[in-house]
Amino acid sequence: MNIRRIATEDTLELRRDVLYPGETLEAVKVPGDEDGLHFGLFEEAQLVGVVSLFLRRTDAQFRKLAVHPACQGKGYGRMLIHHLIELCRKDHVSLLWCHARDTAATFYTQFGFTQVGEYFTKGNISFCRMELQLNKNNTTGFSIIPAIDIIDGKCVRLTQGDYAQKKVYNEHPLEVAKAFESIGVTRLHLVDLDGAKKGEVVNWKVLEAIAGKTNLVVDFGGGIKKEEDLKIVYENGAALATIGSIAVKDPELFFGWVKKYGAEKIFLGADVKEEKIAVGGWLETTELSVFDFLESNIQQGLQHVFCTDIAKDGLLQGPSIPLYKKILERFPQITFIASGGVSEMADVHALEEAGCSGVIVGKAIYEDKITMKELEAYLKK
């Protein structure tokens, strides 16, 4: 399953067959089609979903979302909407909207869209305007990304990646995700620790619930070892798949995924110990330099990277800012997210000043070293 840019003409047949059966292809074109960004969702080589996005300076309209009837009910429409939301957030678009058919309005509310104005009729079809406010807060471009680690469907945290040092913080991860969203968080880092241990995705239902019932942009990792795992992750609503060990152990397979699904759908994780890459739940340190590892992946188009100094993770002793500065000096073009060691808001500010694009924070939030009130104040600054 992958989403990629397509030509205007490639959207027309599916548009017509789903939305306006019996019409000509010419009749389903819209004014300004040639200026739009058109996206197709492919199941293997078959085009099964389309949508068109029209960007302006501060807002964007999407039109003609259509999913093949045989593929409806599989979450493909949701995948296309998440793709548009992610694109708009990257471009700092503040408002995403559409004219929704009355039969589809409730579909959009699950993403946080709200109805504006009254229904109107066009061509015997009833429509309403649905709007989603984006990037309302934290306009600096620096993101705080809370982490939710899952074991047995519960929100937990480990210390130093040790499953024996497990603490359960909440039995309902969706409640935690909604709490983050309510204070202005837009990104979530979801980790399937059962999946990481088993070697295949396990807690996909948690992902499905959070992606379906919040407007958070979710990256999901843990147990992604084969393409079937990757498909499960995308089909259940993840905007990005978090991948680390496979990129180290089988780069040829990994680069194949990058080519097939797109670099924008991958969140590359680099676990580091003394500037060397670690794999296997941090149990195995390789001789591969983090700089060489990142170099080879950036050459393949990877741009979304997060780095965890495993000597720091879960200890609340401060992040590895000198390491992150070295990485950013070498690779200033990447979207670089710091991870591990954050113990207070001062660490967040230091990472922002160091040039990071964001930070993943877990234990500091759950242990109230960073309170939800502090987090909300930062997001609304």
C-alpha positions as a Markdown table, in Angstrom:
| # | Residue | x | y | z |
|---|---|---|---|---|
| 1 | Met | 0.0 | 0.0 | 0.0 |
| 2 | Asn | 1.5 | 3.4 | -1.0 |
| 3 | Ile | 0.4 | 6.9 | -1.8 |
| 4 | Arg | 2.1 | 8.9 | -4.5 |
| 5 | Arg | 1.6 | 11.9 | -6.8 |
| 6 | Ile | -0.2 | 11.2 | -10.1 |
| 7 | Ala | -1.3 | 13.2 | -13.1 |
| 8 | Thr | -4.7 | 14.9 | -13.2 |
| 9 | Glu | -5.9 | 12.5 | -16.0 |
| 10 | Asp | -5.1 | 9.5 | -13.8 |
| 11 | Thr | -7.7 | 10.7 | -11.2 |
| 12 | Leu | -10.6 | 11.1 | -13.6 |
| 13 | Glu | -11.9 | 7.5 | -14.1 |
| 14 | Leu | -12.0 | 6.7 | -10.4 |
| 15 | Arg | -13.6 | 10.1 | -9.7 |
| 16 | Arg | -16.3 | 9.4 | -12.2 |
| 17 | Asp | -17.0 | 5.8 | -11.3 |
| 18 | Val | -17.3 | 6.5 | -7.6 |
| 19 | Leu | -18.7 | 10.0 | -7.4 |
| 20 | Tyr | -20.5 | 10.6 | -10.7 |
| 21 | Pro | -21.4 | 7.3 | -12.4 |
| 22 | Gly | -22.6 | 7.7 | -15.9 |
| 23 | Glu | -20.9 | 11.1 | -16.5 |
| 24 | Thr | -18.1 | 11.7 | -19.0 |
| 25 | Leu | -14.5 | 12.0 | -17.9 |
| 26 | Glu | -14.6 | 15.6 | -19.1 |
| 27 | Ala | -17.6 | 16.3 | -16.8 |
| 28 | Val | -15.7 | 15.3 | -13.6 |
| 29 | Lys | -12.9 | 17.8 | -14.1 |
| 30 | Val | -12.9 | 20.8 | -11.8 |
| 31 | Pro | -11.7 | 24.4 | -12.4 |
| 32 | Gly | -8.0 | 24.7 | -11.8 |
| 33 | Asp | -7.4 | 20.9 | -11.9 |
| 34 | Glu | -4.1 | 21.6 | -13.6 |
| 35 | Asp | -2.8 | 23.5 | -10.6 |
| 36 | Gly | -3.7 | 20.8 | -8.0 |
| 37 | Leu | -1.6 | 18.2 | -6.4 |
| 38 | His | -3.2 | 14.8 | -7.2 |
| 39 | Phe | -2.5 | 11.7 | -5.1 |
| 40 | Gly | -3.3 | 8.1 | -5.8 |
| 41 | Leu | -3.4 | 5.3 | -3.3 |
| 42 | Phe | -2.1 | 2.0 | -4.8 |
| 43 | Glu | -2.8 | -1.5 | -3.7 |
| 44 | Glu | 0.1 | -3.3 | -5.4 |
| 45 | Ala | -0.1 | -1.8 | -8.9 |
| 46 | Gln | -3.8 | -1.0 | -8.8 |
| 47 | Leu | -5.0 | 2.5 | -8.2 |
| 48 | Val | -7.8 | 2.2 | -5.6 |
| 49 | Gly | -8.1 | 5.7 | -4.2 |
| 50 | Val | -7.6 | 9.3 | -5.4 |
| 51 | Val | -7.8 | 12.8 | -3.9 |
| 52 | Ser | -6.8 | 16.3 | -5.2 |
| 53 | Leu | -5.3 | 19.1 | -3.0 |
| 54 | Phe | -5.3 | 22.7 | -3.9 |
| 55 | Leu | -2.8 | 24.8 | -1.9 |
| 56 | Arg | -3.1 | 28.5 | -1.3 |
| 57 | Arg | -0.9 | 30.8 | 0.9 |
| 58 | Thr | -2.5 | 29.9 | 4.3 |
| 59 | Asp | -5.2 | 27.3 | 3.5 |
| 60 | Ala | -5.8 | 24.3 | 1.3 |
| 61 | Gln | -8.9 | 22.7 | -0.2 |
| 62 | Phe | -9.1 | 19.0 | -1.1 |
| 63 | Arg | -11.6 | 17.7 | -3.6 |
| 64 | Lys | -12.9 | 14.5 | -5.2 |
| 65 | Leu | -11.8 | 12.0 | -2.6 |
| 66 | Ala | -12.8 | 8.6 | -4.0 |
| 67 | Val | -12.1 | 5.0 | -3.1 |
| 68 | His | -12.9 | 2.1 | -5.3 |
| 69 | Pro | -16.1 | 0.4 | -4.1 |
| 70 | Ala | -14.4 | -3.0 | -3.6 |
| 71 | Cys | -11.8 | -1.3 | -1.3 |
| 72 | Gln | -14.2 | 0.8 | 0.8 |
| 73 | Gly | -14.3 | -0.1 | 4.5 |
| 74 | Lys | -10.5 | -0.8 | 4.6 |
| 75 | Gly | -9.4 | 2.6 | 6.0 |
| 76 | Tyr | -8.1 | 3.8 | 2.6 |
| 77 | Gly | -10.0 | 7.0 | 2.7 |
| 78 | Arg | -8.6 | 7.7 | 6.2 |
| 79 | Met | -5.0 | 7.0 | 4.9 |
| 80 | Leu | -5.5 | 9.6 | 2.2 |
| 81 | Ile | -6.8 | 12.2 | 4.7 |
| 82 | His | -3.9 | 11.6 | 7.0 |
| 83 | His | -1.5 | 12.0 | 4.0 |
| 84 | Leu | -3.1 | 15.4 | 3.2 |
| 85 | Ile | -3.0 | 16.6 | 6.9 |
| 86 | Glu | 0.7 | 15.6 | 7.1 |
| 87 | Leu | 1.5 | 17.5 | 3.9 |
| 88 | Cys | -0.3 | 20.6 | 5.0 |
| 89 | Arg | 1.4 | 20.6 | 8.4 |
| 90 | Lys | 4.8 | 20.4 | 6.8 |
| 91 | Asp | 4.0 | 23.4 | 4.6 |
| 92 | His | 2.6 | 25.3 | 7.6 |
| 93 | Val | -0.9 | 25.5 | 6.1 |
| 94 | Ser | -3.2 | 26.7 | 8.8 |
| 95 | Leu | -6.5 | 25.5 | 7.4 |
| 96 | Leu | -7.5 | 22.4 | 5.5 |
| 97 | Trp | -11.1 | 22.3 | 4.2 |
| 98 | Cys | -13.5 | 20.6 | 1.8 |
| 99 | His | -17.1 | 20.7 | 0.6 |
| 100 | Ala | -18.4 | 17.4 | 2.0 |
| 101 | Arg | -21.5 | 15.5 | 0.9 |
| 102 | Asp | -24.0 | 15.3 | 3.7 |
| 103 | Thr | -23.5 | 11.5 | 3.7 |
| 104 | Ala | -19.8 | 11.9 | 4.4 |
| 105 | Ala | -19.7 | 14.7 | 7.0 |
| 106 | Thr | -19.4 | 12.3 | 10.0 |
| 107 | Phe | -16.4 | 10.7 | 8.3 |
| 108 | Tyr | -14.5 | 14.0 | 8.5 |
| 109 | Thr | -15.4 | 14.7 | 12.1 |
| 110 | Gln | -13.2 | 11.8 | 13.2 |
| 111 | Phe | -10.2 | 13.8 | 12.1 |
| 112 | Gly | -11.3 | 16.9 | 13.9 |
| 113 | Phe | -13.1 | 18.6 | 11.1 |
| 114 | Thr | -16.0 | 20.8 | 12.0 |
| 115 | Gln | -18.9 | 22.0 | 10.0 |
| 116 | Val | -18.9 | 25.7 | 9.1 |
| 117 | Gly | -22.2 | 27.3 | 7.8 |
| 118 | Glu | -25.3 | 25.7 | 6.5 |
| 119 | Tyr | -25.8 | 22.9 | 4.0 |
| 120 | Phe | -26.2 | 23.9 | 0.3 |
| 121 | Thr | -27.3 | 22.0 | -2.7 |
| 122 | Lys | -25.4 | 21.6 | -6.0 |
| 123 | Gly | -26.5 | 19.2 | -8.7 |
| 124 | Asn | -29.1 | 17.7 | -6.5 |
| 125 | Ile | -26.4 | 16.8 | -3.9 |
| 126 | Ser | -26.4 | 18.3 | -0.4 |
| 127 | Phe | -23.0 | 19.6 | 0.8 |
| 128 | Cys | -21.5 | 21.4 | 3.8 |
| 129 | Arg | -18.1 | 23.1 | 4.4 |
| 130 | Met | -15.9 | 21.1 | 6.7 |
| 131 | Glu | -12.8 | 22.8 | 8.2 |
| 132 | Leu | -9.7 | 21.5 | 10.1 |
| 133 | Gln | -7.5 | 24.0 | 11.9 |
| 134 | Leu | -3.8 | 23.1 | 11.6 |
| 135 | Asn | -0.6 | 24.4 | 13.2 |
| 136 | Lys | -2.6 | 26.6 | 15.6 |
| 137 | Asn | 0.2 | 26.4 | 18.2 |
| 138 | Asn | 4.0 | 26.2 | 18.4 |
| 139 | Thr | 4.7 | 28.0 | 15.2 |
| 140 | Thr | 8.5 | 27.8 | 15.7 |
| 141 | Gly | 8.5 | 24.5 | 13.9 |
| 142 | Phe | 9.9 | 22.6 | 16.9 |
| 143 | Ser | 7.7 | 19.6 | 17.9 |
| 144 | Ile | 7.3 | 17.9 | 21.2 |
| 145 | Ile | 6.3 | 14.4 | 20.4 |
| 146 | Pro | 5.0 | 12.4 | 23.4 |
| 147 | Ala | 5.8 | 8.7 | 23.4 |
| 148 | Ile | 3.3 | 5.9 | 24.3 |
| 149 | Asp | 4.9 | 2.5 | 24.7 |
| 150 | Ile | 2.6 | -0.4 | 24.7 |
| 151 | Ile | 2.7 | -3.8 | 26.4 |
| 152 | Asp | -0.4 | -5.9 | 26.6 |
| 153 | Gly | -2.4 | -3.0 | 25.3 |
| 154 | Lys | -1.4 | -0.8 | 28.2 |
| 155 | Cys | 0.7 | 2.4 | 28.3 |
| 156 | Val | 4.1 | 1.6 | 30.0 |
| 157 | Arg | 7.6 | 2.8 | 30.2 |
| 158 | Leu | 10.8 | 0.8 | 30.4 |
| 159 | Thr | 14.2 | 1.8 | 31.8 |
| 160 | Gln | 17.1 | 1.3 | 29.5 |
| 161 | Gly | 15.0 | -0.9 | 27.3 |
| 162 | Asp | 14.7 | -3.5 | 30.0 |
| 163 | Tyr | 11.4 | -5.3 | 30.0 |
| 164 | Ala | 12.0 | -6.3 | 33.6 |
| 165 | Gln | 12.0 | -2.6 | 34.6 |
| 166 | Lys | 8.4 | -2.0 | 33.4 |
| 167 | Lys | 6.0 | 0.5 | 34.9 |
| 168 | Val | 2.4 | 0.7 | 33.8 |
| 169 | Tyr | 1.1 | 4.3 | 33.7 |
| 170 | Asn | -2.3 | 3.8 | 32.1 |
| 171 | Glu | -4.3 | 0.8 | 31.0 |
| 172 | His | -6.0 | 2.8 | 28.2 |
| 173 | Pro | -3.6 | 4.4 | 25.7 |
| 174 | Leu | -6.4 | 6.1 | 23.8 |
| 175 | Glu | -7.2 | 8.1 | 26.9 |
| 176 | Val | -3.6 | 9.2 | 27.1 |
| 177 | Ala | -3.5 | 10.1 | 23.4 |
| 178 | Lys | -6.7 | 12.2 | 23.8 |
| 179 | Ala | -5.3 | 14.0 | 26.8 |
| 180 | Phe | -2.2 | 15.0 | 24.8 |
| 181 | Glu | -4.3 | 16.1 | 21.8 |
| 182 | Ser | -6.5 | 18.2 | 24.2 |
| 183 | Ile | -3.6 | 20.5 | 25.1 |
| 184 | Gly | -2.4 | 21.0 | 21.5 |
| 185 | Val | -0.1 | 18.1 | 20.8 |
| 186 | Thr | -0.2 | 17.1 | 17.1 |
| 187 | Arg | 2.3 | 14.3 | 16.9 |
| 188 | Leu | 2.6 | 10.9 | 18.7 |
| 189 | His | 5.3 | 8.3 | 18.9 |
| 190 | Leu | 3.7 | 4.9 | 19.4 |
| 191 | Val | 5.9 | 1.9 | 20.2 |
| 192 | Asp | 4.7 | -1.7 | 20.2 |
| 193 | Leu | 7.0 | -3.2 | 22.8 |
| 194 | Asp | 5.3 | -6.6 | 22.5 |
| 195 | Gly | 5.9 | -6.4 | 18.7 |
| 196 | Ala | 9.5 | -5.5 | 19.2 |
| 197 | Lys | 10.0 | -8.6 | 21.4 |
| 198 | Lys | 8.0 | -10.9 | 19.2 |
| 199 | Gly | 9.4 | -9.7 | 15.9 |
| 200 | Glu | 6.0 | -8.8 | 14.3 |
| 201 | Val | 3.4 | -6.1 | 14.9 |
| 202 | Val | 1.1 | -7.1 | 17.8 |
| 203 | Asn | -0.7 | -4.0 | 19.2 |
| 204 | Trp | -2.1 | -2.7 | 15.9 |
| 205 | Lys | -5.6 | -2.3 | 17.5 |
| 206 | Val | -4.2 | 0.4 | 19.8 |
| 207 | Leu | -2.8 | 2.2 | 16.7 |
| 208 | Glu | -6.2 | 1.8 | 14.9 |
| 209 | Ala | -8.1 | 3.3 | 17.9 |
| 210 | Ile | -5.7 | 6.3 | 18.3 |
| 211 | Ala | -5.5 | 7.0 | 14.6 |
| 212 | Gly | -9.2 | 6.7 | 14.1 |
| 213 | Lys | -10.4 | 8.6 | 17.2 |
| 214 | Thr | -7.9 | 11.4 | 17.3 |
| 215 | Asn | -6.4 | 13.8 | 14.8 |
| 216 | Leu | -2.8 | 13.1 | 15.9 |
| 217 | Val | -0.1 | 12.3 | 13.3 |
| 218 | Val | 1.1 | 9.0 | 14.6 |
| 219 | Asp | 4.4 | 7.2 | 13.9 |
| 220 | Phe | 4.3 | 3.6 | 14.9 |
| 221 | Gly | 7.2 | 1.2 | 15.4 |
| 222 | Gly | 8.0 | -2.1 | 17.0 |
| 223 | Gly | 8.1 | -5.5 | 15.3 |
| 224 | Ile | 8.2 | -4.2 | 11.7 |
| 225 | Lys | 10.4 | -6.9 | 10.2 |
| 226 | Lys | 8.6 | -7.8 | 6.9 |
| 227 | Glu | 6.4 | -6.0 | 4.4 |
| 228 | Glu | 3.2 | -7.5 | 5.9 |
| 229 | Asp | 4.0 | -5.7 | 9.1 |
| 230 | Leu | 4.4 | -2.4 | 7.2 |
| 231 | Lys | 1.1 | -2.9 | 5.5 |
| 232 | Ile | -0.6 | -3.5 | 8.8 |
| 233 | Val | 0.9 | -0.3 | 10.2 |
| 234 | Tyr | -0.2 | 1.9 | 7.3 |
| 235 | Glu | -3.6 | 0.3 | 6.9 |
| 236 | Asn | -4.4 | 1.0 | 10.6 |
| 237 | Gly | -3.7 | 4.7 | 10.3 |
| 238 | Ala | 0.0 | 5.4 | 11.0 |
| 239 | Ala | 1.3 | 8.4 | 9.1 |
| 240 | Leu | 4.9 | 7.1 | 9.4 |
| 241 | Ala | 6.4 | 3.7 | 10.1 |
| 242 | Thr | 9.2 | 3.8 | 12.6 |
| 243 | Ile | 12.0 | 1.5 | 11.5 |
| 244 | Gly | 15.5 | 0.9 | 13.0 |
| 245 | Ser | 17.0 | -2.6 | 13.1 |
| 246 | Ile | 15.9 | -3.7 | 9.7 |
| 247 | Ala | 17.5 | -0.6 | 8.2 |
| 248 | Val | 20.8 | -1.9 | 9.7 |
| 249 | Lys | 20.5 | -5.6 | 9.2 |
| 250 | Asp | 18.9 | -5.7 | 5.8 |
| 251 | Pro | 19.4 | -2.4 | 4.1 |
| 252 | Glu | 18.5 | -3.8 | 0.7 |
| 253 | Leu | 15.0 | -4.8 | 1.9 |
| 254 | Phe | 14.6 | -1.5 | 3.7 |
| 255 | Phe | 15.6 | 0.6 | 0.7 |
| 256 | Gly | 13.1 | -1.4 | -1.3 |
| 257 | Trp | 10.4 | -0.3 | 1.1 |
| 258 | Val | 11.5 | 3.3 | 0.9 |
| 259 | Lys | 11.3 | 3.2 | -2.9 |
| 260 | Lys | 7.8 | 1.5 | -2.8 |
| 261 | Tyr | 6.1 | 3.5 | -0.1 |
| 262 | Gly | 8.0 | 6.8 | -0.2 |
| 263 | Ala | 10.6 | 8.3 | 2.1 |
| 264 | Glu | 8.0 | 10.6 | 3.6 |
| 265 | Lys | 6.3 | 7.5 | 5.1 |
| 266 | Ile | 9.3 | 6.3 | 7.0 |
| 267 | Phe | 10.6 | 7.5 | 10.4 |
| 268 | Leu | 14.2 | 6.2 | 10.6 |
| 269 | Gly | 15.4 | 5.4 | 14.1 |
| 270 | Ala | 19.1 | 5.4 | 15.0 |
| 271 | Asp | 19.8 | 3.9 | 18.5 |
| 272 | Val | 23.3 | 4.9 | 19.4 |
| 273 | Lys | 25.9 | 3.9 | 22.0 |
| 274 | Glu | 29.2 | 5.8 | 21.9 |
| 275 | Glu | 28.4 | 6.9 | 18.3 |
| 276 | Lys | 27.9 | 3.3 | 17.2 |
| 277 | Ile | 24.6 | 1.9 | 16.0 |
| 278 | Ala | 22.8 | -0.5 | 18.4 |
| 279 | Val | 20.1 | -3.1 | 17.4 |
| 280 | Gly | 18.1 | -5.9 | 18.8 |
| 281 | Gly | 16.4 | -4.0 | 21.6 |
| 282 | Trp | 19.8 | -2.3 | 22.4 |
| 283 | Leu | 21.3 | -5.7 | 23.3 |
| 284 | Glu | 23.7 | -5.6 | 20.4 |
| 285 | Thr | 26.1 | -2.8 | 19.5 |
| 286 | Thr | 27.5 | -2.9 | 16.0 |
| 287 | Glu | 30.7 | -1.4 | 14.6 |
| 288 | Leu | 28.6 | 0.8 | 12.3 |
| 289 | Ser | 29.1 | 4.5 | 12.9 |
| 290 | Val | 25.9 | 6.5 | 13.3 |
| 291 | Phe | 27.3 | 9.0 | 10.7 |
| 292 | Asp | 27.9 | 6.3 | 8.1 |
| 293 | Phe | 24.5 | 4.8 | 8.8 |
| 294 | Leu | 22.7 | 8.2 | 8.3 |
| 295 | Glu | 24.8 | 9.0 | 5.2 |
| 296 | Ser | 23.8 | 5.8 | 3.4 |
| 297 | Asn | 20.1 | 6.3 | 4.3 |
| 298 | Ile | 20.0 | 10.0 | 3.4 |
| 299 | Gln | 21.4 | 9.1 | 0.0 |
| 300 | Gln | 18.3 | 7.0 | -0.5 |
| 301 | Gly | 16.1 | 10.0 | 0.2 |
| 302 | Leu | 15.4 | 9.5 | 4.0 |
| 303 | Gln | 14.7 | 12.8 | 5.7 |
| 304 | His | 12.8 | 11.9 | 8.9 |
| 305 | Val | 15.3 | 10.7 | 11.5 |
| 306 | Phe | 15.3 | 10.3 | 15.2 |
| 307 | Cys | 18.2 | 9.4 | 17.4 |
| 308 | Thr | 18.3 | 7.8 | 20.8 |
| 309 | Asp | 21.4 | 7.7 | 22.9 |
| 310 | Ile | 20.7 | 4.5 | 24.8 |
| 311 | Ala | 23.0 | 5.5 | 27.6 |
| 312 | Lys | 20.5 | 8.2 | 28.4 |
| 313 | Asp | 17.1 | 6.7 | 27.7 |
| 314 | Gly | 14.7 | 6.4 | 30.7 |
| 315 | Leu | 17.2 | 7.8 | 33.2 |
| 316 | Leu | 16.0 | 11.5 | 33.2 |
| 317 | Gln | 19.6 | 12.7 | 33.2 |
| 318 | Gly | 19.5 | 15.0 | 30.2 |
| 319 | Pro | 19.8 | 14.5 | 26.5 |
| 320 | Ser | 23.0 | 14.0 | 24.4 |
| 321 | Ile | 23.1 | 17.5 | 23.0 |
| 322 | Pro | 26.8 | 17.3 | 21.9 |
| 323 | Leu | 26.0 | 14.2 | 19.8 |
| 324 | Tyr | 23.0 | 15.8 | 18.3 |
| 325 | Lys | 24.9 | 18.9 | 17.3 |
| 326 | Lys | 27.5 | 16.8 | 15.6 |
| 327 | Ile | 24.8 | 15.0 | 13.6 |
| 328 | Leu | 23.1 | 18.3 | 12.6 |
| 329 | Glu | 26.4 | 19.8 | 11.6 |
| 330 | Arg | 27.0 | 16.9 | 9.3 |
| 331 | Phe | 23.4 | 16.6 | 8.0 |
| 332 | Pro | 21.7 | 20.0 | 8.3 |
| 333 | Gln | 19.1 | 19.0 | 5.6 |
| 334 | Ile | 17.3 | 16.4 | 7.6 |
| 335 | Thr | 14.3 | 16.6 | 9.9 |
| 336 | Phe | 16.1 | 15.5 | 13.1 |
| 337 | Ile | 14.2 | 14.5 | 16.3 |
| 338 | Ala | 16.1 | 13.9 | 19.5 |
| 339 | Ser | 15.1 | 11.1 | 21.9 |
| 340 | Gly | 16.1 | 10.0 | 25.3 |
| 341 | Gly | 17.2 | 11.6 | 28.6 |
| 342 | Val | 14.8 | 14.6 | 28.7 |
| 343 | Ser | 14.1 | 15.4 | 32.3 |
| 344 | Glu | 12.7 | 18.9 | 32.3 |
| 345 | Met | 11.5 | 21.8 | 30.1 |
| 346 | Ala | 15.0 | 23.2 | 30.1 |
| 347 | Asp | 16.2 | 20.2 | 28.1 |
| 348 | Val | 13.5 | 20.9 | 25.6 |
| 349 | His | 14.6 | 24.5 | 25.2 |
| 350 | Ala | 18.2 | 23.4 | 24.9 |
| 351 | Leu | 17.4 | 20.9 | 22.1 |
| 352 | Glu | 15.4 | 23.6 | 20.2 |
| 353 | Glu | 18.3 | 26.0 | 20.5 |
| 354 | Ala | 20.7 | 23.2 | 19.3 |
| 355 | Gly | 18.8 | 23.1 | 16.0 |
| 356 | Cys | 16.7 | 19.9 | 16.5 |
| 357 | Ser | 13.3 | 19.8 | 14.7 |
| 358 | Gly | 11.7 | 18.2 | 17.7 |
| 359 | Val | 12.0 | 15.9 | 20.7 |
| 360 | Ile | 10.4 | 12.6 | 21.7 |
| 361 | Val | 9.5 | 12.7 | 25.4 |
| 362 | Gly | 8.2 | 9.9 | 27.5 |
| 363 | Lys | 9.1 | 9.2 | 31.1 |
| 364 | Ala | 9.6 | 12.9 | 32.0 |
| 365 | Ile | 5.9 | 13.5 | 31.2 |
| 366 | Tyr | 4.6 | 10.4 | 33.0 |
| 367 | Glu | 6.7 | 11.1 | 36.1 |
| 368 | Asp | 5.6 | 14.7 | 36.1 |
| 369 | Lys | 9.0 | 16.1 | 35.5 |
| 370 | Ile | 7.3 | 17.9 | 32.7 |
| 371 | Thr | 3.7 | 18.6 | 33.6 |
| 372 | Met | 0.9 | 18.7 | 31.2 |
| 373 | Lys | 0.4 | 22.4 | 32.2 |
| 374 | Glu | 4.0 | 23.2 | 31.2 |
| 375 | Leu | 3.6 | 21.3 | 28.0 |
| 376 | Glu | 0.4 | 23.1 | 27.1 |
| 377 | Ala | 2.0 | 26.5 | 27.9 |
| 378 | Tyr | 4.9 | 25.7 | 25.6 |
| 379 | Leu | 2.7 | 24.6 | 22.8 |
| 380 | Lys | 0.6 | 27.8 | 23.0 |
| 381 | Lys | 3.6 | 30.1 | 23.2 |
